[in-house]
Amino acid sequence: MVNGAPAMETLRRVGEFLTKSSRPAQSAGLRYSLLVAIAIVVLFAAMPAAAQQVGQNGSLLAKKQTSTIKVSTQLVVENVVVKDKKGMPIQGLTAKDFTVTEDGVPQAIRFFKPETLPATRGTTPAAPSQPPNITVYYQLAQTQIAPEEPRSTRYTDRRLLALYFDMTAMPPADQIRALTAAQNFIRNQMRPDDLVAIFRYQGSGVNVLSDFTADRDRLLSILETMIVGEGQEFAEAVDDSSSSDTGAAFGQDDSEFNIFNTDRQLAALQTAAEMLAHLSEKKELIYFASGMRLNGLDNQAQLHATIDEAIRAGVSFWPIDARGLVAEAPLGNATQGSQGNIGMYSGAAALALQSDFQQSQDTLYALAGDTGGKALFDYNDLTKGITQAEQAISSYYILGYYTSNTALDGKFRRIKISLNNNLAASLVYRPGYYAGKKFRQFTPADKERQLEDALMLPDPITDLTIAMEVDYFQLNRAEYFVPIVVKIPGRELALAKRRGAEHTLLDFIGEIKDDYGTTVTNLRDKMNIKLSDETASQLAKRPIEYDAGFTLLPGKYTIKFLARDAETGRIGTYQTAFVIPDLNKVEKRIPISAVVLSSQRAELKDALYSAVKEKDEAKDEAVNPLVDNGQKLIPSVTRVFRQNQNMYVYLQAYEQGVPSFQPLVAFLSFYRGQTKAFETKPVEITGGWSNRLNTAPLNFSIALDQLPPGDYECQVTVLDPTGQKGAFWRAPVVLVP
């Protein structure tokens, strides 16, 4: 028995050990225990020989008898800066000098590492008059930062600075200033202990042009080869076999969701923070942009999610306004036309212009303030913003512990770190973090509870891309009908095959709160979209729309809406504030409803566009003004149109308190910059609905092939020649080939 030879040899050696043992305390019980252990060893030693005799069934038997034990732990890493009364870092501390608590529960420090950095600026080599070599480093776009290897000293006692260029948020002139500032920093002010990475966002995804490195020549070569002006044009996404795999990079194939708005910029920043999360050291992300303004079309939840992800990853945002110090004329410079109204003389136009500029910096300020960074505004030397981020990193300590609270509930965990001795010192660290979120396939009761918990989370979940439009139409003197339309890219939803038919399951939950935080109304719905073979193949290129309606009073509200793909458990959140005006108080102009821009009309029973149930179709057609003759006008939401489409425009005008309906005149205009590109002929409305509001519906239909692709301002003008009143509405639209 060849296979039994090792076992017999083991028995012989152990027998010799027992015989020759000189320990007198060797009792019979101990010998018995050893013999039992030997028998077990021999048994396991003989098992491979028996397993080999089973033949092909051996692998199957091994698979059936194999059990897997999964143990998950969550390592929390904190960077702590300890300074004395003079503001100088205190060095030489150990793990025994610190006490860490999470939500009041003491935590055992399992990882401790001091990071020692010089407190004063060291000398840097002078900038060469000519490039030292002609090596060209090609911009090989990556999708991730290389992970930190175990026991590696690559990042020890180093400053990690990530230069992030948002090419979609800067015109060419600002891009030149940002790139010049980065080159100046690397040539003249970069310290020997600095490691710099370069990120670029140009709409299609976040690219890592250079991982963290101290190679000045490499960094300068990449900056010099970056193309000024890229990321400034809208391009139709290609979705075929030639499409590249973006991996972990940010981006959607649906061109409607690739428009360069604030949501996309914030989501790209969130992706960059996720790339840096696996590095335990302090990270500073210097964000170059020409302002960032949240408006009614942008998702407030995405701002919260970006900040929360940066806090989890230990990343501080240091935004730099690439516009520098702007000397703005009171009514604007020569790039825009005159306002042409009474606001020019009352100061309202100048105040609005200044307010718009300040609001473009508010989001940058929030990104910096909530993540521990600092924003640089109204300063022409953009290099100062980089040096401020660099100087903010001094000697610190890295503390790591395995949290005793392993629940993945997405809630905020408050951390407190203190010194055990009576040393008078100030500690700067992250005050807490948001726990991870795990929304898998649960039982029906668990799924419902988890969806409700996700609605209440302060840290929004943004796994799915969501766009929303909120409109309002007056029903009577007191109430308004508020339809909401939600658009989700179809390619983000998982398809499953059940009973031979393609379908996708969606869960919706939402709530509307008033200005006092009181829940006014809520929403809970499910959507089972059954798709034919033809529409299933188109889902990857077409968005899915869900619509609902509420009846509200005039006032200020906040809506929070969640959508979940029931096949994968992925959740998307949309949150925004909106106002329903009291049109009864409008006297000096014509009261009008919200204006809906659309490119399609769909049948009410088309499940690809709506989740309205059959029993609610009659009610929806009676109340919803967007429904006419069994067809529903589908709002564009993203306001991106194609040249081969027609644009449908719908709104309502109200003439309250007049004995009879007064004729109205309305027309539609398109502006490109300050030039009027197109205008419809005036349409006279001579009759309205026979109700107490004297409601006049206004409809326009325009063939967009008359306009070249580009960005436009769409303006609706409604005039009352008899009452000498008017109303104006304007919004940006995008026309793609």
Stockholm file with secondary structure:
# STOCKHOLM 1.0

chainA/1-737         MVNGAPAMETLRRVGEFLTKSSRPAQSAGLRYSLLVAIAIVVLFAAMPAAAQQVGQNGSLLAKKQTSTIKVSTQLVVENVVVKDKKGMPIQGLTAKDFTVTEDGVPQAIRFFKPETLPATRGTTPAAPSQPPNITVYYQLAQTQIAPEEPRSTRYTDRRLLALYFDMTAMPPADQIRALTAAQNFIRNQMRPDDLVAIFRYQGSGVNVLSDFTADRDRLLSILETMIVGEGQEFAEAVDDSSSSDTGAAFGQDDSEFNIFNTDRQLAALQTAAEMLAHLSEKKELIYFASGMRLNGLDNQAQLHATIDEAIRAGVSFWPIDARGLVAEAPLGNATQGSQGNIGMYSGAAALALQSDFQQSQDTLYALAGDTGGKALFDYNDLTKGITQAEQAISSYYILGYYTSNTALDGKFRRIKISLNNNLAASLVYRPGYYAGKKFRQFTPADKERQLEDALMLPDPITDLTIAMEVDYFQLNRAEYFVPIVVKIPGRELALAKRRGAEHTLLDFIGEIKDDYGTTVTNLRDKMNIKLSDETASQLAKRPIEYDAGFTLLPGKYTIKFLARDAETGRIGTYQTAFVIPDLNKVEKRIPISAVVLSSQRAELKDALYSAVKEKDEAKDEAVNPLVDNGQKLIPSVTRVFRQNQNMYVYLQAYEQGVPSFQPLVAFLSFYRGQTKAFETKPVEITGGWSNRLNTAPLNFSIALDQLPPGDYECQVTVLDPTGQKGAFWRAPVVLVP
#=GR chainA/1-737 SS CTTTHHHHHHHHHHHHHHHHCCCTTCCHHHHHHHHHHHHHHHHHHHHHHHHHTTTTHHHHHHHHHCCCCCCCCCEEEEEEEEECTTSCBCCCCCGGGEEEEETTEEECEEEEEEECCCSSCCCCCCCCSSCSCCCCCCCCCBSSCCCCCTTCCTTTTCEEEEEEEEGGGSCHHHHHHHHHHHHHIIIIICCTTEEEEEEEECSSCEEEEEEEECCHHHHHHHHHHSCTTTTCSCCCCCCSTTCCCCTTSCCCSCGGGGSCSHHHHHHHHHHHHHHTTTCCSCEEEEEEESCCCCCTTSCHHHHHHHHHHHHHHTEEEEEEETTCSCCCCTTCCTTSCCCCSTHHHHSHHHHHHHHHHHHHHHHHHHHHHHHTCCCBCSCSCTHHHHHHHHHTCCSEEEEEEECSCCCCBCCEEEEEEEESSCCCCEEECCCEEECCBCCCCCCHHHHHHHHHHHHHCSSCCCSSCCEEEECCEECSSSCEEEEEEEEEEGGGSCCEEETTEEEEEEEEEEEEEETTSCEEEEEEEEEEEEECHHHHHHTTTSEEEEEEEEEECSEEEEEEEEEEETTTCCEEEEEEEEEECCGGGCCSSCCBCCCEEEEEEEETTCTTTCCCCHHHHHHHHHHCTTEETTEEEEECSSCEEETTSEEEEEEEEECTTCSSCCCEEEEEEEEETTEEEEECCCEEECCCCSSTTCEEEEEEEEEGGGSCSEEEEEEEEEEETTTTEEEEEEEEEEEEC
#=GC SS_cons         CTTTHHHHHHHHHHHHHHHHCCCTTCCHHHHHHHHHHHHHHHHHHHHHHHHHTTTTHHHHHHHHHCCCCCCCCCEEEEEEEEECTTSCBCCCCCGGGEEEEETTEEECEEEEEEECCCSSCCCCCCCCSSCSCCCCCCCCCBSSCCCCCTTCCTTTTCEEEEEEEEGGGSCHHHHHHHHHHHHHIIIIICCTTEEEEEEEECSSCEEEEEEEECCHHHHHHHHHHSCTTTTCSCCCCCCSTTCCCCTTSCCCSCGGGGSCSHHHHHHHHHHHHHHTTTCCSCEEEEEEESCCCCCTTSCHHHHHHHHHHHHHHTEEEEEEETTCSCCCCTTCCTTSCCCCSTHHHHSHHHHHHHHHHHHHHHHHHHHHHHHTCCCBCSCSCTHHHHHHHHHTCCSEEEEEEECSCCCCBCCEEEEEEEESSCCCCEEECCCEEECCBCCCCCCHHHHHHHHHHHHHCSSCCCSSCCEEEECCEECSSSCEEEEEEEEEEGGGSCCEEETTEEEEEEEEEEEEEETTSCEEEEEEEEEEEEECHHHHHHTTTSEEEEEEEEEECSEEEEEEEEEEETTTCCEEEEEEEEEECCGGGCCSSCCBCCCEEEEEEEETTCTTTCCCCHHHHHHHHHHCTTEETTEEEEECSSCEEETTSEEEEEEEEECTTCSSCCCEEEEEEEEETTEEEEECCCEEECCCCSSTTCEEEEEEEEEGGGSCSEEEEEEEEEEETTTTEEEEEEEEEEEEC
//
